[in-house]
Amino acid sequence: SIWCEGMYRWRLQQWFATLLVQGSLGSHTYLCDRKKQIANGSLSMEDGLKGAHLQIATGMWNPTFLRQNGGKFEGLEIDLLDELARRAGFTYELTFPNTTAVESWTVWLQETMAVADMVTYSYWTITPERMSLGAYSPYGFLDAGLVMITIPPEVKNFALNEVFSFLAPFSPAVWISFIGLTILTGLAFQCLEASKNTDDYPDGPSRLWNGPISIVKSVGHVTGAAGFRPKTWAGKILVTSWTWSVLLILSAYAANLASFL
């Protein structure tokens, strides 16, 4: 809630400590007796302004803070004062001091504080000189400082095509050709080496699983997880041409993937 307890307590303390101590000067509301009661503990701070009628000096500079709508005042100042009055149990009326011939706003502020219970305008600049007069608010509600912000990234809903985005660098025709070439290379190596290569085919050329094993080893050349160990010159030439093809395909895939990123 905007009506924070800190702001409420500051208003009370500020009036008692810097303004109301002057007692009956000008049109001040006489509250010196209440100040003494608060000091000796016979009156609580929350009840210090109960039943009082205060003169609030202000002005209409910005419609956000204070504006007149017909015969009624509106704005942030009125909202704050109404809530403070409700909590503390006082009433108030607004006064509008003359601001047509102001040479120094600090002097004007000091003179106005001498004849009013409270001076507002909502957005006074706090300076050391004004602080020495007691004209400052330690609990402000308007901060004009710069704050860095950023627009949060848009969260997209899950899409199935994102799962297969790794296929994007190559067209479907290229992928089909690459898969077919991998299978054909494995089967070709089996035909050339199965009867003479006991390292890759320890059970001889007639084993049923020689074909799938050859295809797996052909795929292993692509990932680097497995490979052929040719014994014949024909097998060596086949493996050399296949490894060179794998190098070119992987290089092309990496280059296209970088362009997508």
C-alpha positions as CSV (number, residue, x, y, z in Angstrom):
1,S,0.0,0.0,0.0
2,I,1.3,3.5,-0.8
3,W,0.3,4.6,2.7
4,C,3.4,3.2,4.4
5,E,3.8,3.5,8.1
6,G,7.2,5.2,7.7
7,M,5.6,8.1,5.8
8,Y,2.8,8.4,8.4
9,R,5.3,8.5,11.3
10,W,7.5,11.0,9.5
11,R,4.6,13.4,9.0
12,L,3.9,13.4,12.7
13,Q,7.5,13.7,13.8
14,Q,8.2,16.4,11.3
15,W,5.3,18.6,12.4
16,F,6.1,18.2,16.1
17,A,9.9,18.5,15.8
18,T,10.2,21.4,13.3
19,L,6.9,23.2,12.9
20,L,4.6,22.8,15.8
21,V,7.2,23.7,18.3
22,Q,6.6,27.3,17.3
23,G,3.2,27.1,19.0
24,S,1.0,30.1,18.2
25,L,3.1,31.8,15.6
26,G,1.1,33.1,12.7
27,S,-1.9,30.8,12.0
28,H,-0.2,27.7,13.4
29,T,-2.4,25.3,15.3
30,Y,-1.3,25.4,19.0
31,L,0.0,21.9,19.8
32,C,2.8,22.6,22.2
33,D,0.9,21.0,25.1
34,R,0.5,17.8,23.0
35,K,4.2,17.8,22.2
36,K,4.9,17.8,25.9
37,Q,2.4,15.0,26.5
38,I,4.1,12.9,23.9
39,A,7.5,13.6,25.4
40,N,6.4,12.5,28.9
41,G,4.6,9.5,27.5
42,S,1.1,10.5,28.5
43,L,0.0,10.8,24.9
44,S,0.9,8.3,22.1
45,M,2.5,9.6,18.9
46,E,-0.4,8.1,16.9
47,D,-2.9,10.2,18.8
48,G,-0.9,13.4,18.8
49,L,-2.9,15.1,16.1
50,K,-6.3,13.7,16.9
51,G,-9.0,16.4,16.7
52,A,-6.6,19.1,15.4
53,H,-7.3,21.3,12.4
54,L,-4.2,22.1,10.3
55,Q,-3.4,24.7,7.7
56,I,-1.7,23.1,4.7
57,A,0.2,25.5,2.4
58,T,0.4,24.2,-1.2
59,G,0.1,25.2,-4.8
60,M,-1.1,23.8,-8.1
61,W,1.9,23.1,-10.3
62,N,1.3,19.7,-11.7
63,P,-2.1,18.1,-12.1
64,T,-0.8,14.7,-11.2
65,F,-0.2,16.0,-7.6
66,L,-2.9,18.6,-7.2
67,R,-5.7,19.8,-9.5
68,Q,-9.1,21.4,-9.1
69,N,-12.2,19.6,-10.5
70,G,-15.1,22.0,-10.2
71,G,-15.1,22.9,-6.5
72,K,-13.1,19.9,-5.4
73,F,-9.4,19.3,-5.2
74,E,-7.9,16.0,-6.5
75,G,-4.5,14.4,-7.0
76,L,-1.8,12.6,-5.2
77,E,-1.4,15.2,-2.5
78,I,-5.1,15.0,-1.6
79,D,-4.9,11.2,-1.5
80,L,-2.0,11.3,0.9
81,L,-3.5,14.0,3.1
82,D,-6.8,12.3,3.3
83,E,-5.2,9.0,4.3
84,L,-2.9,10.8,6.9
85,A,-6.0,12.6,8.2
86,R,-7.9,9.4,8.5
87,R,-5.1,7.6,10.4
88,A,-4.2,10.5,12.7
89,G,-7.7,11.8,13.2
90,F,-7.2,15.5,12.2
91,T,-8.9,17.8,9.7
92,Y,-7.2,20.2,7.3
93,E,-7.7,23.0,4.8
94,L,-5.5,24.0,1.9
95,T,-4.1,27.5,1.6
96,F,-2.3,28.9,-1.5
97,P,0.4,31.5,-0.6
98,N,1.3,34.1,-3.2
99,T,4.0,32.8,-5.7
100,T,4.0,35.7,-8.2
101,A,7.0,37.5,-7.0
102,V,9.3,34.8,-5.6
103,E,13.0,35.7,-5.7
104,S,14.2,32.7,-3.7
105,W,12.2,29.6,-3.2
106,T,14.2,28.7,-0.1
107,V,13.3,32.0,1.5
108,W,9.7,31.6,0.4
109,L,9.6,28.2,1.9
110,Q,11.0,29.5,5.2
111,E,8.5,32.3,5.4
112,T,5.6,30.0,4.5
113,M,6.6,27.5,7.1
114,A,6.4,30.2,9.7
115,V,2.6,30.8,9.1
116,A,1.4,27.3,8.2
117,D,1.4,23.9,9.9
118,M,2.7,22.2,6.9
119,V,4.1,23.1,3.5
120,T,3.8,20.8,0.6
121,Y,4.2,20.8,-3.2
122,S,5.1,17.2,-3.3
123,Y,8.3,17.6,-5.2
124,W,10.5,20.0,-3.4
125,T,14.2,19.5,-4.2
126,I,16.1,18.7,-1.0
127,T,19.2,20.9,-0.4
128,P,21.5,21.3,2.6
129,E,20.1,24.8,3.2
130,R,16.6,23.6,3.3
131,M,17.5,20.6,5.4
132,S,18.9,23.1,8.0
133,L,15.5,24.7,8.1
134,G,13.8,21.4,8.7
135,A,12.2,21.5,5.2
136,Y,12.9,18.0,3.9
137,S,11.2,14.6,3.9
138,P,13.3,11.6,4.9
139,Y,10.5,9.3,3.7
140,G,9.8,10.4,0.1
141,F,7.2,8.9,-2.2
142,L,8.6,10.2,-5.5
143,D,11.9,9.1,-6.8
144,A,13.2,10.8,-10.0
145,G,16.4,8.7,-10.2
146,L,17.4,6.8,-13.4
147,V,16.7,3.1,-13.4
148,M,18.0,0.7,-16.0
149,I,15.3,-1.7,-17.3
150,T,15.2,-4.3,-20.1
151,I,12.5,-6.0,-22.0
152,P,12.3,-9.7,-21.0
153,P,12.8,-12.2,-23.8
154,E,9.6,-13.6,-25.3
155,V,9.0,-17.1,-24.1
156,K,7.9,-19.3,-27.0
157,N,5.7,-22.3,-26.7
158,F,7.2,-25.7,-27.3
159,A,7.2,-26.6,-31.0
160,L,8.0,-30.1,-32.3
161,N,10.1,-28.7,-35.2
162,E,12.5,-27.3,-32.6
163,V,13.4,-30.9,-31.7
164,F,14.6,-31.5,-35.2
165,S,16.3,-28.1,-35.7
166,F,19.6,-29.9,-36.0
167,L,18.5,-31.1,-39.4
168,A,18.1,-27.5,-40.7
169,P,21.7,-27.1,-42.2
170,F,21.0,-29.7,-44.9
171,S,18.0,-30.1,-47.1
172,P,16.0,-33.4,-47.0
173,A,17.6,-34.5,-50.3
174,V,21.1,-34.1,-48.9
175,W,20.2,-36.0,-45.7
176,I,18.7,-38.9,-47.7
177,S,21.8,-39.0,-50.0
178,F,24.1,-39.0,-47.0
179,I,22.2,-41.8,-45.2
180,G,22.1,-43.9,-48.4
181,L,25.9,-43.4,-49.0
182,T,26.6,-44.5,-45.4
183,I,24.7,-47.8,-45.9
184,L,26.2,-48.5,-49.3
185,T,29.7,-47.9,-48.0
186,G,29.1,-50.4,-45.2
187,L,27.7,-53.1,-47.5
188,A,30.5,-52.5,-50.1
189,F,33.2,-52.9,-47.4
190,Q,31.5,-56.2,-46.4
191,C,31.7,-57.5,-49.9
192,L,35.4,-56.6,-50.2
193,E,36.6,-57.6,-46.8
194,A,34.3,-60.3,-45.3
195,S,36.2,-63.3,-46.6
196,K,39.7,-61.9,-45.9
197,N,39.3,-59.7,-42.8
198,T,39.2,-61.6,-39.5
199,D,39.5,-58.4,-37.5
200,D,36.2,-56.9,-38.6
201,Y,34.5,-60.3,-39.4
202,P,35.9,-62.9,-37.0
203,D,33.1,-65.4,-37.7
204,G,33.7,-65.5,-41.5
205,P,31.8,-64.1,-44.5
206,S,28.7,-66.2,-43.9
207,R,27.6,-64.6,-40.6
208,L,24.0,-63.2,-40.7
209,W,24.9,-60.0,-38.8
210,N,27.8,-59.0,-41.0
211,G,25.7,-56.6,-42.9
212,P,24.3,-54.6,-39.9
213,I,27.8,-54.7,-38.3
214,S,29.3,-53.1,-41.5
215,I,26.7,-50.4,-41.5
216,V,27.3,-49.6,-37.8
217,K,31.0,-49.3,-38.5
218,S,30.3,-47.1,-41.4
219,V,28.3,-44.8,-39.2
220,G,31.1,-45.0,-36.6
221,H,33.4,-43.3,-39.1
222,V,31.1,-40.3,-39.1
223,T,31.0,-40.0,-35.3
224,G,34.5,-41.2,-34.6
225,A,33.2,-43.9,-32.3
226,A,34.2,-46.9,-34.5
227,G,35.7,-47.7,-37.9
228,F,36.9,-50.3,-40.4
229,R,40.3,-52.0,-40.4
230,P,40.8,-52.9,-44.0
231,K,43.1,-55.7,-45.1
232,T,42.8,-55.6,-48.9
233,W,43.8,-52.7,-51.2
234,A,40.3,-52.4,-52.5
235,G,39.0,-52.0,-48.9
236,K,41.7,-49.5,-48.1
237,I,40.8,-47.3,-51.1
238,L,37.1,-47.5,-50.1
239,V,37.8,-46.5,-46.5
240,T,40.1,-43.7,-47.6
241,S,37.4,-42.3,-50.0
242,W,34.8,-42.7,-47.3
243,T,36.7,-40.9,-44.6
244,W,37.5,-38.0,-47.0
245,S,33.8,-37.8,-47.9
246,V,32.9,-37.7,-44.1
247,L,35.4,-34.8,-43.6
248,L,33.8,-32.8,-46.4
249,I,30.2,-33.5,-45.2
250,L,31.0,-32.6,-41.5
251,S,32.7,-29.4,-42.6
252,A,29.8,-28.3,-44.8
253,Y,27.4,-29.1,-41.9
254,A,29.3,-27.1,-39.4
255,A,29.5,-24.1,-41.8
256,N,25.8,-24.2,-42.5
257,L,25.0,-24.6,-38.8
258,A,27.0,-21.5,-38.0
259,S,25.0,-19.5,-40.5
260,F,21.7,-20.6,-38.9
261,L,23.0,-19.4,-35.5
